[in-house]
Amino acid sequence: MSARKVDRGLPEAGCPVHQEPDGTWQVDGYAAARAFLRDHNTVQAGLGVETTENFPRRIRRPVLYRDGPEHREHRKQTARFFTPRRVDEAYRPVMERVADEQVARLRGAGAVDLADLGFQLVIDVTSAVIGLTGSKPGIKRRLDYFFPEEFGKPGFTSAHGLYWTWRQLKGWSAIYFGDVRPAVRARRAHRRDDLISHLLDEGLTSAEILGECLTFAAAGMVTTREFIVMAAWHLFTDDALRARYLAAGEPERLRLLHEVLRLEPVIGHLKRRTTADVRVDGVTVPAGSLVRVQLDHANLDPGVVGERPSALCPGRPVADGGSSTGLSFGDGPHKCPGSHVAMLESDIFLRRLMSSDGVRMARPPRIAFKDEIAGYELRGMQVAIG
């Protein structure tokens, strides 16, 4: 039986690399998915990358949408902001402070939406990493507006498209003037050891820095908020798991959260496009193909994660080349650089929340999906004390 809270189905039996009737290729197996994500003959697809293709050449696209040597050099230069040591020394105090503030907020209110508590946590932590300090009041409101529960498709051929185009421009403008411009101005006057200062040293304009900040907001804030709610859902509904979590030291707690993430990856699939023929698991995917790498399927590959792959088994042994989080953070050149940040802030907050006397789940979350990334959204989970 599956322990997954979100049912995404199981991979079909057969070849882990195959072509769908619509011409899209799909990769299901763990080893094949990892090999494909590491192949340098692929580039990003989906995630709005198409909207950046018409950018003027003088404007540098955000790192998420770049590939090749330029992308690898950027990742190399910014890796120091995300090392486990840097996360522990520079960001742990922020995580602990904000976690304490959010749990105190719960105690004062009696009952709150957990997604709301978690979002404030990840906003403050990610802002510290990026350098979004000195924002005008209301950053959470601005980000909630920019990342609504339901996205529409911008365009100029219908009233619906025009509305979403206007809304998107309004969201960009609000974050630029409320958050990015104040941070950029402060760092032009005095550099700090953060990402915005590094981007200024690279010669990026304020508009280009806005693009990078929104990319990190989507990758570092929105996804971690979903995972915090998902992990809490498992802990609230499994007394033995919760007791094990609260009795454990930090390394074991992190292993437990890794297993939850393997089982419930926030992003279900990643898309890539091949720039040359790519041979994976004995199958040749032709150049120019759109490929969907099914992370949710790969994470259930028994050849890597062992028996009962759909069960929640913290600390389960994985085969060589496997990871305790599966491919939930991706792999290859675009592997998420903030994995240590996401897991540590989740643990610090959840431990404080779950150890609070009388805390309980008053209402489970409702589940929605973002089809573009097969990602879940959990809203409406009410947590209460007393």
HELIX and SHEET records of a PDB file:
HELIX    1   1 TYR A   30  ARG A   38  1                                   9    
HELIX    2   2 VAL A   49  THR A   52  1                                   4    
HELIX    3   3 VAL A   63  TYR A   65  5                                   3    
HELIX    4   4 PRO A   69  THR A   78  1                                  10    
HELIX    5   5 ALA A   79  PHE A   81  5                                   3    
HELIX    6   6 PRO A   84  ARG A   86  1                                   3    
HELIX    7   7 VAL A   87  TYR A   91  3                                   5    
HELIX    8   8 ARG A   92  ALA A  109  1                                  18    
HELIX    9   9 LEU A  114  ILE A  130  1                                  17    
HELIX   10  10 ILE A  139  PHE A  146  1                                   8    
HELIX   11  11 ALA A  159  ILE A  175  1                                  17    
HELIX   12  12 TYR A  176  VAL A  180  3                                   5    
HELIX   13  13 ARG A  181  ALA A  189  1                                   9    
HELIX   14  14 LEU A  195  ASP A  201  1                                   7    
HELIX   15  15 SER A  206  PHE A  216  1                                  11    
HELIX   16  16 ALA A  217  VAL A  222  3                                   6    
HELIX   17  17 THR A  223  THR A  237  1                                  15    
HELIX   18  18 ASP A  239  ALA A  247  1                                   9    
HELIX   19  19 GLU A  250  LEU A  263  1                                  14    
HELIX   20  20 LEU A  295  ALA A  298  1                                   4    
HELIX   21  21 PRO A  302  VAL A  305  1                                   4    
HELIX   22  22 GLY A  332  HIS A  334  5                                   3    
HELIX   23  23 SER A  339  MET A  354  1                                  16    
SHEET    1   A 5 VAL A  17  GLN A  19  0                                        
SHEET    2   A 5 TRP A  25  VAL A  27 -1                                        
SHEET    3   A 5 LEU A 290  GLN A 294  1                                        
SHEET    4   A 5 HIS A 269  THR A 274 -1                                        
SHEET    5   A 5 THR A  42  ALA A  45 -1                                        
SHEET    1   B 3 ALA A 111  ASP A 113  0                                        
SHEET    2   B 3 GLN A 382  ILE A 385 -1                                        
SHEET    3   B 3 VAL A 359  ARG A 363 -1                                        
SHEET    1   C 2 VAL A 278  VAL A 280  0                                        
SHEET    2   C 2 VAL A 283  VAL A 285 -1                                        
SHEET    1   D 2 ARG A 366  LYS A 370  0                                        
SHEET    2   D 2 GLY A 375  ARG A 379 -1                                        
END                                                                             
